[in-house]
Amino acid sequence: MTELDARLGALLEGRKAKGRFRSLKEYDTTSQSDLVDFSSNDYLSLTSSSALREAYLRRLSVSPSIFGSTGSRLLSGGSPSHASLERRFAEFFNSPSALLFNSGWDANVSFFATVPQSTDWVIYDELVHASVHSGLRSSRIPPERRLGFAHNDPEGLATVLRRILSSASTSETKSTVFLALESLYSMDGDMSPLPALLTVMDEFLPRGRQCVVLDEAHSTGVYGKHGRGVVHALGEEGAWSGAESRDKGKGRVDVRLMTFGKAVGCSGAVLLCSPAVRSFLINFARPLIFSTALPHSTLIALECVWDLLQGPEGDRRRKSLFDVSAYLHRLLADLLRTTPHSLLHLPPDPIVPFPHSSSPYLLADPASPILGLLTPTPHGLSAFLLERGFIVRPVVPPTVPPGGERVRICLRAGMKRSAIEGLVTALREWVELKTTEGSWRAKL
Ligand SMILES: Cc1ncc(COP(=O)(O)O)c(C=O)c1O
């Protein structure tokens, strides 16, 4: 063993002692497997769609290019297929322009590392994805100008804005205040109360000084007409309209991130933004400039997925997903009513995110396909569920804050009701086992 291996080993032992050790797990989740996967982000079950598979193979067989793009978008990697897919996305999502990235991670890192300038401010929900923080760490924004606010709390946002306005010098009247949010949070599974947060922004700042950035990683394909996302369903897509028309009402979200690795069943991402932001990223975003662009096979898969999403099959799958989600929420509510809170519970009751929504695509209180079940022993619960045939992954700090240890349940459109019932029966068994062991009673 080298010196380096020994030192790394000691550091990993420390991580193990804290219960934070990570290792790669490979489960067989193909149709031949008996395991039911409650950890996949394949919300619309597209990765197992035989119709999609056939459409993809047909198109691959007649496409002149199917392999790698051979270079960065700025060198040999840019092709008419990349540009044409960006045009399709700009039109579909109602954005003035669109820029493809190799992943949602790359897109967030690129945006937050380059677009906010040293005299700007960035406010973020305390639960935004790690990629936003990684971008900010390599940005020009000093740490004191990056401010978090309590998750989904409009009053918390107002407090931060008051602080900014009281400390900002008068020479700062041109600085932009960025707001980083997600539409559907990946760990708590709750929706951002976007209308309330946008109203708070408007109370403190003129539109021209705001830049609202919404990460729709978990809502792409799932919410909105044909899966256009939450912002589109609310009519808040805005970068195209310019400050004047934005002042008239809607259109308050400037930048959106849509990712392809989750409900879309592929990989990559698209950033929807103004032409100026797009051009700035092409000039300064290192993950875009110095990395090989998306391969043709992925572009072809994305075209096929969008053909499906824009047809009735997408609607059918979204409806199935919302049905299984509502079913699990109902069964879990029954179980948790009689379960000691310290043993298993959901995050605090989410506020109703869209109380006045008139959109047919956004219920006032949509049943989320992600549930975080908080428990102090997520590893034990996950192993118990796996023995009974259910893949449910533990999530521990630093991915979630200390005290937020949980198992995370993700639902898919193709799930059978019997699978949901089986999972809840297994959870009930575990609760009964733990409560009769008495170890939990002693702690109550
Ligand atoms: C909210 C959010 N944003 C961004 C990403 C990164 O997306 P990708 O997996 O495409 O890199 C993720 C992935 O987990 C995510 O959950």
The ligand as a MOL file (V3000), in Angstrom:
LIG
                    3D

  0  0  0     0  0            999 V3000
M  V30 BEGIN CTAB
M  V30 COUNTS 16 16 0 0 0
M  V30 BEGIN ATOM
M  V30 1 C -32.1000 19.4310 -8.6470 0
M  V30 2 C -31.0200 18.8670 -9.4950 0
M  V30 3 N -30.3320 19.6780 -10.3020 0
M  V30 4 C -29.3430 19.2220 -11.0890 0
M  V30 5 C -28.9980 17.8970 -11.0810 0
M  V30 6 C -27.8890 17.4180 -11.9600 0
M  V30 7 O -28.4490 16.8680 -13.1140 0
M  V30 8 P -27.6640 15.7430 -13.9440 0
M  V30 9 O -27.9690 14.4470 -13.2870 0
M  V30 10 O -28.2310 15.8620 -15.3170 0
M  V30 11 O -26.2250 16.0820 -13.8720 0
M  V30 12 C -29.6800 17.0010 -10.2580 0
M  V30 13 C -29.3000 15.5690 -10.2420 0
M  V30 14 O -29.4870 14.8390 -9.3360 0
M  V30 15 C -30.7280 17.4950 -9.4400 0
M  V30 16 O -31.4110 16.6950 -8.6320 0
M  V30 END ATOM
M  V30 BEGIN BOND
M  V30 1 1 1 2
M  V30 2 1 2 3
M  V30 3 2 2 15
M  V30 4 2 3 4
M  V30 5 1 4 5
M  V30 6 1 5 6
M  V30 7 2 5 12
M  V30 8 1 6 7
M  V30 9 1 7 8
M  V30 10 2 8 9
M  V30 11 1 8 10
M  V30 12 1 8 11
M  V30 13 1 12 13
M  V30 14 1 12 15
M  V30 15 2 13 14
M  V30 16 1 15 16
M  V30 END BOND
M  V30 END CTAB
M  END
